[in-house]
Amino acid sequence: MRKGFDNQISVIRIFDSRSEEFRLSKVYVQKIDVINVIAAPKIEMLIIHNEGAYERFKRSGKKPSDFCKIDLRMHDVKSYDFVKEYFNDPKTLVRAIIEYRRTANIPNGEYTLLDLLK
């Protein structure tokens, strides 16, 4: 941002918590369009959606990681290697992201992982 620029620019900001704050200097407010993309679903939620277990999860009252470990018997659900192997086919990940977006309550004006895929 220390460089000068003449035209309007867009900044795509990807974050994982709605409570994160981002403020532009007053100098840039009119020149920069900030597009916020929330990468909200924990990887466990994408697994739950992929497994077709979202309704069971909602009724369970458990945290996503506990549901995966106990109900889906995926004890290594938080390990990098498990997730890499589970989503080794990108189509599987895309389907899970689509299903998550279908069921999520996304505030107006907020973008999700699915919007990045378009």
Buried (B, 14 or more C-beta within 10 A) or exposed (E): EEEEEEEEEEEEEEBEEEEEEEEEEEEBEEBBEBEBBBEBBBBBBBBBBBBEBBEBBEEBEBEBBBBBBEBBEBEEBBEEEBBEEBBEEEEBBBBBBEBBBEEBEBEEEBBBBBBEEE
